[in-house]
Structure formats: structure tokens, C-alpha cells
């Protein structure tokens, strides 16, 4: 249960950082790259630590 709680905390932090980055940067391409990187990090954490 502790690992799930830490995973949710990590997701929230990633989302907050992602939103801040997207708001500060105006380029559409950079927004797409940021979203892809955040999703990739979340997927790696999920498959490495929760499976």
C-alpha cells in the first residue's frame, strides 16, 4: 500500500511540474515533448515498481 501512495504522490508532482512547464513555454512542439516525457516517466515507474 505504501508503494501505491508514493506512486500517487509522484504522479501529482509530475502533473504539477508538467503544468508549470506548459504554462511557461509557448511552443506547441515543446508542450508535446514535455507531455510525452512525463507520460514516459510515469509508465516506467509503473512497470518497474508496481508490476
VOVEXSE-730611 format. One record per atom (N, C-alpha, C, O): x, y, z; residue number from 1; atom name. Coordinates in pm, whole numbers. Each point is the difference from the previous one (the first is absolute). Layout:
<nodes>
@xx: X yy: Y zz: Z num: NUM atome: CA .
...
</nodes>
This chain:
<nodes>
@xx: 83 yy: -119 zz: 0 num: 1 atome: N .
@xx: -83 yy: 119 zz: 0 num: 1 atome: CA .
@xx: 87 yy: 125 zz: 0 num: 1 atome: C .
@xx: -36 yy: 102 zz: -60 num: 1 atome: O .
@xx: 150 yy: -109 zz: 127 num: 2 atome: N .
@xx: 89 yy: 114 zz: 6 num: 2 atome: CA .
@xx: 51 yy: 38 zz: -139 num: 2 atome: C .
@xx: 12 yy: 118 zz: -31 num: 2 atome: O .
@xx: 19 yy: -218 zz: -52 num: 3 atome: N .
@xx: 51 yy: 29 zz: -134 num: 3 atome: CA .
@xx: -106 yy: 68 zz: -86 num: 3 atome: C .
@xx: 33 yy: 85 zz: -83 num: 3 atome: O .
@xx: -160 yy: -122 zz: 102 num: 4 atome: N .
@xx: -106 yy: 66 zz: -76 num: 4 atome: CA .
@xx: -14 yy: 146 zz: 42 num: 4 atome: C .
@xx: -21 yy: 87 zz: -83 num: 4 atome: O .
@xx: 32 yy: -62 zz: 213 num: 5 atome: N .
@xx: -8 yy: 137 zz: 50 num: 5 atome: CA .
@xx: 114 yy: 84 zz: -58 num: 5 atome: C .
@xx: -22 yy: 113 zz: -43 num: 5 atome: O .
@xx: 143 yy: -168 zz: 43 num: 6 atome: N .
@xx: 114 yy: 73 zz: -56 num: 6 atome: CA .
@xx: -18 yy: 21 zz: -151 num: 6 atome: C .
@xx: 40 yy: 104 zz: -53 num: 6 atome: O .
@xx: -99 yy: -202 zz: -14 num: 7 atome: N .
@xx: -24 yy: 14 zz: -145 num: 7 atome: CA .
@xx: -97 yy: 116 zz: -25 num: 7 atome: C .
@xx: 21 yy: 80 zz: -92 num: 7 atome: O .
@xx: -127 yy: -70 zz: 172 num: 8 atome: N .
@xx: -97 yy: 109 zz: -18 num: 8 atome: CA .
@xx: 64 yy: 135 zz: 31 num: 8 atome: C .
@xx: -27 yy: 98 zz: -70 num: 8 atome: O .
@xx: 109 yy: -92 zz: 172 num: 9 atome: N .
@xx: 72 yy: 124 zz: 30 num: 9 atome: CA .
@xx: 90 yy: 38 zz: -118 num: 9 atome: C .
@xx: 4 yy: 116 zz: -40 num: 9 atome: O .
@xx: 67 yy: -215 zz: -15 num: 10 atome: N .
@xx: 87 yy: 24 zz: -115 num: 10 atome: CA .
@xx: -81 yy: 50 zz: -120 num: 10 atome: C .
@xx: 43 yy: 92 zz: -71 num: 10 atome: O .
@xx: -160 yy: -151 zz: 47 num: 11 atome: N .
@xx: -87 yy: 43 zz: -111 num: 11 atome: CA .
@xx: -42 yy: 145 zz: 18 num: 11 atome: C .
@xx: 2 yy: 77 zz: -95 num: 11 atome: O .
@xx: -41 yy: -41 zz: 216 num: 12 atome: N .
@xx: -45 yy: 137 zz: 26 num: 12 atome: CA .
@xx: 115 yy: 98 zz: -23 num: 12 atome: C .
@xx: -19 yy: 105 zz: -60 num: 12 atome: O .
@xx: 138 yy: -140 zz: 109 num: 13 atome: N .
@xx: 116 yy: 89 zz: -20 num: 13 atome: CA .
@xx: 32 yy: 14 zz: -149 num: 13 atome: C .
@xx: 29 yy: 110 zz: -47 num: 13 atome: O .
@xx: -34 yy: -221 zz: -27 num: 14 atome: N .
@xx: 26 yy: 5 zz: -144 num: 14 atome: CA .
@xx: -103 yy: 87 zz: -72 num: 14 atome: C .
@xx: 35 yy: 79 zz: -88 num: 14 atome: O .
@xx: -160 yy: -93 zz: 126 num: 15 atome: N .
@xx: -105 yy: 82 zz: -64 num: 15 atome: CA .
@xx: 20 yy: 148 zz: 30 num: 15 atome: C .
@xx: -14 yy: 83 zz: -89 num: 15 atome: O .
@xx: 48 yy: -49 zz: 214 num: 16 atome: N .
@xx: 21 yy: 140 zz: 35 num: 16 atome: CA .
@xx: 119 yy: 58 zz: -77 num: 16 atome: C .
@xx: -8 yy: 110 zz: -55 num: 16 atome: O .
@xx: 118 yy: -185 zz: 51 num: 17 atome: N .
@xx: 118 yy: 47 zz: -75 num: 17 atome: CA .
@xx: -34 yy: 12 zz: -148 num: 17 atome: C .
@xx: 41 yy: 97 zz: -66 num: 17 atome: O .
@xx: -115 yy: -193 zz: 12 num: 18 atome: N .
@xx: -39 yy: 6 zz: -140 num: 18 atome: CA .
@xx: -86 yy: 121 zz: -32 num: 18 atome: C .
@xx: 20 yy: 66 zz: -102 num: 18 atome: O .
@xx: -117 yy: -37 zz: 189 num: 19 atome: N .
@xx: -87 yy: 116 zz: -23 num: 19 atome: CA .
@xx: 80 yy: 129 zz: 7 num: 19 atome: C .
@xx: -20 yy: 90 zz: -81 num: 19 atome: O .
@xx: 111 yy: -80 zz: 178 num: 20 atome: N .
@xx: 82 yy: 121 zz: 11 num: 20 atome: CA .
@xx: 86 yy: 18 zz: -124 num: 20 atome: C .
@xx: 12 yy: 110 zz: -52 num: 20 atome: O .
@xx: 49 yy: -219 zz: 4 num: 21 atome: N .
@xx: 83 yy: 9 zz: -121 num: 21 atome: CA .
@xx: -82 yy: 40 zz: -121 num: 21 atome: C .
@xx: 43 yy: 83 zz: -80 num: 21 atome: O .
@xx: -162 yy: -140 zz: 65 num: 22 atome: N .
@xx: -83 yy: 31 zz: -116 num: 22 atome: CA .
@xx: -46 yy: 145 zz: 5 num: 22 atome: C .
@xx: -7 yy: 65 zz: -105 num: 22 atome: O .
@xx: -24 yy: -14 zz: 223 num: 23 atome: N .
@xx: -44 yy: 140 zz: 10 num: 23 atome: CA .
@xx: 114 yy: 97 zz: -28 num: 23 atome: C .
@xx: -24 yy: 109 zz: -54 num: 23 atome: O .
@xx: 147 yy: -146 zz: 89 num: 24 atome: N .
@xx: 113 yy: 91 zz: -22 num: 24 atome: CA .
@xx: 51 yy: -3 zz: -143 num: 24 atome: C .
@xx: 63 yy: 96 zz: -45 num: 24 atome: O .
@xx: -88 yy: -202 zz: -27 num: 25 atome: N .
@xx: 54 yy: -14 zz: -135 num: 25 atome: CA .
@xx: -115 yy: 12 zz: -100 num: 25 atome: C .
@xx: -106 yy: -58 zz: 20 num: 25 atome: O .
@xx: 128 yy: 133 zz: -125 num: 26 atome: N .
@xx: -107 yy: 27 zz: -96 num: 26 atome: CA .
@xx: 2 yy: -91 zz: -122 num: 26 atome: C .
@xx: -99 yy: -6 zz: -72 num: 26 atome: O .
@xx: 209 yy: -63 zz: 47 num: 27 atome: N .
@xx: 11 yy: -81 zz: -122 num: 27 atome: CA .
@xx: -79 yy: -129 zz: 8 num: 27 atome: C .
@xx: 8 yy: -72 zz: 99 num: 27 atome: O .
@xx: -83 yy: 42 zz: -202 num: 28 atome: N .
@xx: -84 yy: -121 zz: -3 num: 28 atome: CA .
@xx: 86 yy: -126 zz: -1 num: 28 atome: C .
@xx: -35 yy: -99 zz: 64 num: 28 atome: O .
@xx: 145 yy: 103 zz: -135 num: 29 atome: N .
@xx: 88 yy: -117 zz: -7 num: 29 atome: CA .
@xx: 59 yy: -31 zz: 137 num: 29 atome: C .
@xx: 7 yy: -117 zz: 39 num: 29 atome: O .
@xx: 35 yy: 218 zz: 34 num: 30 atome: N .
@xx: 57 yy: -22 zz: 132 num: 30 atome: CA .
@xx: -106 yy: -51 zz: 98 num: 30 atome: C .
@xx: 31 yy: -83 zz: 86 num: 30 atome: O .
@xx: -154 yy: 131 zz: -99 num: 31 atome: N .
@xx: -109 yy: -51 zz: 83 num: 31 atome: CA .
@xx: -19 yy: -150 zz: -24 num: 31 atome: C .
@xx: -17 yy: -77 zz: 95 num: 31 atome: O .
@xx: 20 yy: 37 zz: -220 num: 32 atome: N .
@xx: -17 yy: -141 zz: -33 num: 32 atome: CA .
@xx: 115 yy: -83 zz: 57 num: 32 atome: C .
@xx: -23 yy: -109 zz: 53 num: 32 atome: O .
@xx: 145 yy: 158 zz: -65 num: 33 atome: N .
@xx: 116 yy: -72 zz: 53 num: 33 atome: CA .
@xx: -11 yy: -13 zz: 152 num: 33 atome: C .
@xx: 30 yy: -106 zz: 54 num: 33 atome: O .
@xx: -71 yy: 210 zz: 15 num: 34 atome: N .
@xx: -15 yy: -4 zz: 146 num: 34 atome: CA .
@xx: -104 yy: -103 zz: 40 num: 34 atome: C .
@xx: 23 yy: -78 zz: 93 num: 34 atome: O .
@xx: -135 yy: 75 zz: -161 num: 35 atome: N .
@xx: -106 yy: -96 zz: 33 num: 35 atome: CA .
@xx: 48 yy: -143 zz: -24 num: 35 atome: C .
@xx: -27 yy: -89 zz: 81 num: 35 atome: O .
@xx: 97 yy: 67 zz: -191 num: 36 atome: N .
@xx: 52 yy: -134 zz: -31 num: 36 atome: CA .
@xx: 102 yy: -44 zz: 105 num: 36 atome: C .
@xx: -1 yy: -116 zz: 42 num: 36 atome: O .
@xx: 88 yy: 206 zz: 1 num: 37 atome: N .
@xx: 101 yy: -34 zz: 102 num: 37 atome: CA .
@xx: -67 yy: -34 zz: 132 num: 37 atome: C .
@xx: 38 yy: -98 zz: 65 num: 37 atome: O .
@xx: -136 yy: 176 zz: -24 num: 38 atome: N .
@xx: -70 yy: -28 zz: 126 num: 38 atome: CA .
@xx: -72 yy: -134 zz: -8 num: 38 atome: C .
@xx: 5 yy: -78 zz: 95 num: 38 atome: O .
@xx: -72 yy: 51 zz: -205 num: 39 atome: N .
@xx: -69 yy: -128 zz: -16 num: 39 atome: CA .
@xx: 98 yy: -116 zz: -2 num: 39 atome: C .
@xx: -29 yy: -106 zz: 56 num: 39 atome: O .
@xx: 144 yy: 124 zz: -119 num: 40 atome: N .
@xx: 101 yy: -106 zz: -3 num: 40 atome: CA .
@xx: 54 yy: -28 zz: 140 num: 40 atome: C .
@xx: 19 yy: -116 zz: 36 num: 40 atome: O .
@xx: 6 yy: 220 zz: 41 num: 41 atome: N .
@xx: 49 yy: -19 zz: 137 num: 41 atome: CA .
@xx: -104 yy: -73 zz: 83 num: 41 atome: C .
@xx: 35 yy: -91 zz: 76 num: 41 atome: O .
@xx: -161 yy: 129 zz: -88 num: 42 atome: N .
@xx: -106 yy: -68 zz: 75 num: 42 atome: CA .
@xx: -11 yy: -147 zz: -41 num: 42 atome: C .
@xx: -21 yy: -86 zz: 85 num: 42 atome: O .
@xx: 34 yy: 58 zz: -214 num: 43 atome: N .
@xx: -9 yy: -138 zz: -47 num: 43 atome: CA .
@xx: 117 yy: -83 zz: 52 num: 43 atome: C .
@xx: -18 yy: -115 zz: 41 num: 43 atome: O .
@xx: 138 yy: 172 zz: -42 num: 44 atome: N .
@xx: 116 yy: -72 zz: 51 num: 44 atome: CA .
@xx: -16 yy: -30 zz: 148 num: 44 atome: C .
@xx: 28 yy: -112 zz: 44 num: 44 atome: O .
@xx: -71 yy: 210 zz: 33 num: 45 atome: N .
@xx: -21 yy: -22 zz: 144 num: 45 atome: CA .
@xx: -105 yy: -107 zz: 22 num: 45 atome: C .
@xx: 17 yy: -86 zz: 86 num: 45 atome: O .
@xx: -123 yy: 90 zz: -162 num: 46 atome: N .
@xx: -107 yy: -98 zz: 16 num: 46 atome: CA .
@xx: 51 yy: -142 zz: -28 num: 46 atome: C .
@xx: -24 yy: -91 zz: 79 num: 46 atome: O .
@xx: 93 yy: 73 zz: -191 num: 47 atome: N .
@xx: 41 yy: -134 zz: -39 num: 47 atome: CA .
@xx: 118 yy: -52 zz: 83 num: 47 atome: C .
@xx: 10 yy: -121 zz: 21 num: 47 atome: O .
@xx: 78 yy: 209 zz: 26 num: 48 atome: N .
@xx: 114 yy: -46 zz: 77 num: 48 atome: CA .
@xx: -34 yy: -26 zz: 147 num: 48 atome: C .
@xx: 52 yy: -93 zz: 60 num: 48 atome: O .
@xx: -140 yy: 174 zz: -2 num: 49 atome: N .
@xx: -21 yy: -8 zz: 143 num: 49 atome: CA .
@xx: -134 yy: -59 zz: 40 num: 49 atome: C .
@xx: -14 yy: -48 zz: 112 num: 49 atome: O .
@xx: -85 yy: 49 zz: -199 num: 50 atome: N .
@xx: -133 yy: -44 zz: 41 num: 50 atome: CA .
@xx: -43 yy: -131 zz: -65 num: 50 atome: C .
@xx: -104 yy: -54 zz: 38 num: 50 atome: O .
@xx: 178 yy: 2 zz: -133 num: 51 atome: N .
@xx: -37 yy: -128 zz: -62 num: 51 atome: CA .
@xx: 66 yy: -115 zz: 70 num: 51 atome: C .
@xx: -19 yy: -115 zz: -38 num: 51 atome: O .
</nodes>
